[in-house]
């Protein structure tokens, strides 16, 4: 049913007046609220068509605020990381400069001073790597709550309570393996009549890892002493898996490079390795097939060389078998009585890629303990005996200095290659002393306790834009850092003074030269400078992103102000105008309400 409201003459006019007054009163209230709050409306619905723009703009501002907060937090972390790397660089340069200065000095007290200085630098380096940003250890990768580097005491001396040995033990083992039972670099020396023979170690695995290698010899120009070098032949080395590895298992393989040095590769077994991968090999249908895939990968690496050792956890139980091969030998023959000043020269190679030359000179008389001169005898046989004795002295002297120094730095490098990942502990000399153990050690200190990711930068990142990410992760076990620590620790772990107080200056010089060389940046290798550059670029990218985010936020705020906020001056003017209109309307309405015929006649 439709109801028709009653209608009387004049009703419509009064209804319109009442409606107009109500609308003006509502506008007055709205303008009063706007004047007091400065906002267009209290609800998004009150914004009308602008509500969609307001919502999207506020979301965009919130995103910029998030980027700015993330950048501020990450900026502190990057600055601390950069400061630590700068400290490491300073310690490296200072130690190298100090060693170079000491090499030019004859002060007998300086070797002990250098050990103390290196020890102090090692402690300072450890402190720098254990730096925290808030509660985050910046050099631990993703393991941000884990202190990355153990103490200097544990690194050098181990942890007896936990049954773990430190760097000093590894150095002692390496020296013993390199020098051999006779202390002459694992060479066998024999003499008969006028002939002297030097032969490399008969064990192929020992030849691949320890002692001297015979690479050259020459006699005097007069031909009184002749030399013959018989080159050795390389053995066939085959990797062997006790059982097939599972996807993700890692193994460590050391190879002898063409320049005579060794390189260590940490490789990962994969069910389906990426094409062209240089750090992973395919898991085959059998352990033999997997071993063949591993060998093929090693052969494809730049500067590929022969396998020297292999190790892993168990499983998969990786080892290396050596078959065939022969030792090199040098034959010296006294064909005639040499003249005063005639020489014999031998060239020896070490497993750090360096070579040493031994030169023996004939003299009318010579000290029986001399490592450089031999006495010319009355006969060829007597001369040969004198030459053999001097050669033995020279080999032991060179082994006790240059080879021992090489052992120290190699052991230190090996120690700092140790990783918390299963199977990647530092290599340890095998029980028989003829190679490195294939079973990864569980009794050696693992100096680095943080995350062991393949890409350290990717272990931490900061979102600085909608599609812009800056990677700022770092790990204390990055190659450049390991190299620095190995150099510092090699000196800190040594003692160049014997029980009688005699300083072994020759061994100190040999060690200092090697460590100084190791701490010298190489143009073809990434060093601490490259790491510093990474974080310098990260800081620059974040500063740029911060500037962009701040500018974007300001623009969005301006746009939002045009929608959400009002001009108080404009609102005040509208309010005064509306108040005037409303007062006039009230006055007119009041006058009309009092208008009657009687009042009109009056």
TORPA-432573 format. One record per residue (C-alpha): x, y, z. Coordinates in steps of 0.1 Angstrom, whole numbers, plus 5000, padded with zeros to 4 digits. Example, Ala and Ser with C-alpha at 12.3 -4.5 7.8 and 13.67 -1.06 7.14 Angstrom:
! residues 2
512349555078513749895071
! end
This chain:
! residues 602
500050005000501350354991500950625017500750985005501951235030499651525038500451845021499552195032500252525015503652665024504952335037507452275009509152615014509752555051510952195044513552325020514652585044515052325072516952095049519252375038519952475073520752115083523152075053524952405062525252295098526751965087529252155065530052385094530752085116532951925089534952245084535352285122536751935124539051995094540352315110541152135143542651815128544151945095542751635078540251605050538351325066538351085095537750775073538950665039535250675028535251045036537951105010535651014982537350934949540751004965540550714989542150464965545050694958545450754995545650385003548150294976550250604985550350505021551450155012554250294990555450525019555450225042557550025018560050315016560150335054561049965054563850015029565250305049565150115082566849815066569550035051570250205084570649875102572749725074574950035071576349975106577149615098578849705065580949975083582049735110582949475084584949725064586749845095587749485104589049435069591049755071592449635104593549305088595149495059597049715084598249405104599249235071601249535059602849595093603949235097605349215061607149545066608549435099609849105085611449275055613149505079614349225101615749035071618149325066619249325102621849105119620449165154620248825171617348935194615049035165613748685156612248655191610849005187609248905154607548605170606048825197604949085172603248825150601648675180600149015189599049065153597348725153595348815184594349145170593248975137591148735157589449015176588749195143587048885129584948835160583449175156579749205164577049445151574449435178574149065185575248955150578748825144579448985110582048725098580048415106577848405074574348285082575448155117575148505131574948385167578148185165581548335173583448265141587048225153588348035183590948185206594648245197595647995224593347725209594647785174598247755183598147495211594947315207592347215233593746935254590446895273588646815241591446605227592146855199595646955186596547295173598847445147602047375165601447005163600647015126603847205120605846955139604246665119604846835086608546905093609046545103607446425072609346665049612746625065612546245068614446015092617846135080616846505081617946555045614546595027613846225023616646164999618745845000622545914996624945634987628645644980630945384964634445454952634345764930630545764926627845924947624145864941621146064954617745904950614346034959612045854983610945524970607345574981605245734954602845904978605746044999607346184967604046344958603846534991607046555011610746635009612946734981612546654944615646624922615346844892618846934880622546884884625747014868629446954873632547174869633547324836636747124836634746794837636546654867633146584883630346474861626646464869623846254855620146314862617746034857614246174857611546004876608245894862604845984876602745714892599145654883596945794910593345684912590645824935588645544953585345574971584545314998580945374990578945604968578445954983575046114989574046434972575846724989578646535005582046715002585546584997588946744997591546664970595046814968596846814934600446894924600447174900602847214870604847474889605547234917603147384943600047214956596447334954593547204975590047164961586947114981584446944958580746844962579046524950575846604932573146384917572846634888575646884888575247204867576847194833580347344834580547324872584047354886583247254922580946954919581046614903578346364893577346074915577545764893575845434894578745284913581645414935584045344906581945554882581745834907585545824912585945854874583646154874585746314901588946254882587546394850586546714869590046754883591546714849589246984835590347244861592847524850596447414856595347064864597846844880598346494895596446404926598646424957596146334984592446284990590346285021586646275032584446175061583245815063581045775043581945815015585545725025587545874996591145784993593845794966595845484954599345524939600645274914603845254894606145554889609845574897612145794917614446044901618146014909621446204904624746034900627946234907631246084895634746214903636346154869639546344878641046544906639246874906640947204906640547474933637247644927635647374907631947334916629147094917625547234915622347054924618847194920616047084944612347144942610047184972606347124973605547494977606647564942610047704951613447564942616747564960620247544946623147374964626547464951629647274964633047414958636347224957639147374979642647254989641247215025637847245040636047205074634546855076631247025088631147265059627947265038629547455010633147345004634847005001638546925003640446814972641846474982644946294971642946054950639646054932638245814959639246044987637846344969634546154964634346085001634946445010632346554984629846304998630246435033629846795022626846705001625246535032625946855052624447075025621246865022620746865060621447235062619047325034616447085048616747235083616247595070614547625036612547305037611647345074610447705067608347565038606947305061605847565086604047785061602447475043601247345076599747675086598047715052596747365055595447435091593547745080591947555052590247345078586447375077583547275101581947085071582246705075585346575057587046905053589246915084592947015080594946735063597046535088600146325080599345955079600545725106603245575084604545925075604345855038601346075029598246245042595546045060592445985039590145985069589346345078590746415113588446455142591246545166592346875151591147215161588647375136589547735139586547865120583147795136580747995114578747915082580747755054578747875024580247874989579148234983579948435015578248765002574948584997574748475034573348815043571449065021569349375025566349475004566949844995564349874968561449694952563749494929567149584944569049374969572549444982574549144995576649215026577548875041581148785051582948475064586248465083587348165062587448355029590648285010592248625015591548615052592848265056596048365038596648655062595948435093598248155079601148405075600748555110600348225127603248065109605648305126603648315159603847935162607647915157610547935181613948025165615947985197617147655210617647545246621147685247619848035236621348005202619248185175618647995143618948295121619148095089615747925095614248255107615348425074613948145054610648155073610448535071611048545034608348295028605848455051606648805037606048665002602748505013601548835028602349024996599249094975599448914941598049094911596448774898594748684931591948844951593248974984592049185013591849484990589249294968587149214999587349575010586149684975583149454978581949625009582849964996580549894966577849764990578050085011577850304979574850104966573050145000573850515001572350554966569350344975568850555007568850874987566350734962564050604990564150935008563351134977560650884967559150905002559151285001557351284968554751044980554251245012553551554991551051364969549351235000549151575016547051694987544551414994544551365031545251705045543752055040544952415041543852565074543752905058541352785031539252605057539152905080537953125051535252875041534252845078533753225082531853235049529652955059529053095094527953425078525553235055524253025083523653335105521853505077519753205070518853175107517853545107515653515076514053195089513353365122511753665105509653445082508453235111507153555128505453685097501553705100498753925085498454115117502254165120502354255083499654525087501554665117
! end
